Amino acid sequence: MTNGEIWQPGVVVSVTPEKVSVRIIARSACGSCTAKSLCGAGDIAEKIIEVKKPSGQYKVGEQVVVSMSNGLGARATLFGYLFPFVLLIVSLISLDSLGVAELTNGLFSIGVLVPYFFVLWVLRKKFEKRFVFGIQSMNEQSEQLLSCEKG
């Protein structure tokens, strides 16, 4: 793992020759905050990450680390959050300036997101080829961390 990567520990849940499925615990930025139970903003979700054509042998139940480059993480954020947000705001402002009723404006603006996410769904195979995850066993990761500390 390098500094240019986002990594997350997980557990292998299934193994095939083509892919390894890993269960990770995704936490929001405040997921580890001690006050999260008071404010209700803490968000923790279990996700399954599929690593295509992994190098190495992995077993179900094995502790691993899944990684992705920072650049790909930023790109995923653009497609998943920023572009739809901009599309929604532009639609709201445009329709409001045309004098469209608020209810119609809101419903239409939300409806504009349907084709956007449909196009993302249609292009999902293309995205799967670009958004590639890496995988390492926890033992390999520990050895790398120890060698970095010694070096």
C-alpha positions in Angstrom: 0.0 0.0 0.0 1.2 3.5 -0.8 0.3 6.9 0.4 -1.7 7.4 -2.8 -4.2 4.8 -1.9 -7.4 4.6 0.2 -7.4 1.3 2.1 -10.0 -0.5 4.2 -9.7 -3.7 6.3 -12.2 -6.4 5.6 -13.0 -10.1 5.7 -13.2 -12.4 2.6 -16.8 -13.8 2.2 -16.4 -15.7 -1.1 -13.7 -16.8 -3.5 -13.9 -17.7 -7.1 -11.2 -17.9 -9.8 -12.4 -14.6 -11.2 -13.0 -12.6 -8.1 -12.8 -12.3 -4.3 -15.7 -10.7 -2.4 -14.7 -8.8 0.7 -17.0 -7.5 3.4 -15.9 -4.1 4.8 -17.4 -1.8 7.3 -17.8 1.6 5.7 -18.0 4.5 8.2 -18.9 8.1 7.7 -16.5 10.7 8.7 -18.0 10.9 12.2 -18.6 7.1 12.4 -15.8 6.7 15.0 -16.8 9.8 17.0 -17.6 9.1 20.7 -20.6 11.5 20.6 -22.2 9.9 17.5 -24.9 8.2 19.6 -26.0 11.7 20.9 -26.2 13.4 17.5 -27.4 10.5 15.3 -25.1 11.6 12.5 -22.8 8.5 12.7 -23.3 6.3 9.7 -21.9 2.8 9.6 -22.8 0.4 6.7 -21.6 -3.1 5.7 -20.5 -3.3 2.1 -19.3 -6.1 -0.2 -16.4 -5.2 -2.5 -15.5 -7.4 -5.4 -11.9 -7.6 -6.3 -11.5 -8.9 -9.9 -8.8 -11.4 -10.8 -6.8 -11.1 -7.6 -3.2 -12.2 -7.4 -2.7 -14.6 -4.6 -4.7 -17.2 -2.8 -7.4 -16.1 -0.3 -9.7 -18.1 1.9 -13.2 -17.3 3.2 -12.9 -15.7 6.6 -9.4 -14.4 6.0 -8.6 -10.8 7.2 -7.5 -8.7 4.2 -7.0 -5.1 3.2 -8.8 -3.7 0.1 -7.3 -0.7 -1.6 -8.1 1.9 -4.3 -6.1 4.8 -5.6 -7.0 8.2 -4.3 -7.7 9.5 -7.8 -10.3 6.8 -8.4 -11.9 7.6 -5.1 -12.2 11.3 -6.1 -13.6 10.3 -9.5 -16.2 8.1 -7.9 -17.2 11.0 -5.6 -17.6 13.2 -8.7 -19.9 10.8 -10.5 -21.9 9.7 -7.3 -22.3 13.1 -5.6 -21.0 16.2 -7.2 -22.4 15.8 -10.8 -25.9 14.9 -9.6 -25.8 17.8 -7.1 -24.8 20.3 -9.8 -27.5 18.9 -12.1 -30.1 19.2 -9.4 -29.1 22.8 -8.5 -28.9 24.0 -12.1 -32.3 22.5 -12.8 -33.9 24.1 -9.7 -32.4 27.5 -10.5 -33.3 27.4 -14.2 -36.9 26.4 -13.7 -37.3 28.9 -10.9 -36.0 31.7 -13.1 -38.6 30.6 -15.7 -41.4 31.0 -13.1 -42.3 27.3 -12.8 -44.3 26.5 -9.7 -42.2 25.3 -6.7 -43.8 21.8 -6.5 -43.4 21.2 -10.2 -39.9 22.6 -10.1 -38.9 20.3 -7.3 -40.4 17.2 -8.8 -38.9 17.9 -12.2 -35.5 18.6 -10.7 -35.5 15.3 -8.8 -36.8 13.6 -12.0 -33.8 14.9 -13.9 -31.6 12.6 -11.8 -33.4 9.5 -13.0 -31.9 9.6 -16.5 -28.5 10.5 -15.0 -28.4 7.5 -12.7 -29.9 5.3 -15.5 -27.0 6.3 -17.7 -24.5 5.4 -14.9 -26.3 2.1 -14.6 -26.0 1.4 -18.3 -22.3 2.3 -18.2 -21.6 0.2 -15.1 -19.5 -2.3 -17.0 -17.3 0.5 -18.2 -17.0 1.9 -14.7 -16.2 -1.6 -13.3 -13.1 -1.7 -15.7 -11.9 1.7 -14.5 -12.6 1.4 -10.8 -10.3 -1.4 -9.8 -9.7 -2.6 -6.2 -6.5 -4.2 -5.0 -6.3 -6.8 -2.2 -3.6 -7.9 0.3 -3.8 -10.3 3.2 -3.4 -8.7 6.6 0.0 -10.6 7.0 1.4 -9.0 3.9 0.1 -5.6 5.0 1.7 -6.0 8.4 5.0 -7.0 6.9 5.0 -3.9 4.6 4.2 -1.6 7.5 7.0 -3.0 9.6 9.5 -2.7 6.7 8.4 1.0 6.3 9.0 1.7 9.9 12.5 0.0 9.9 13.5 1.8 6.6 
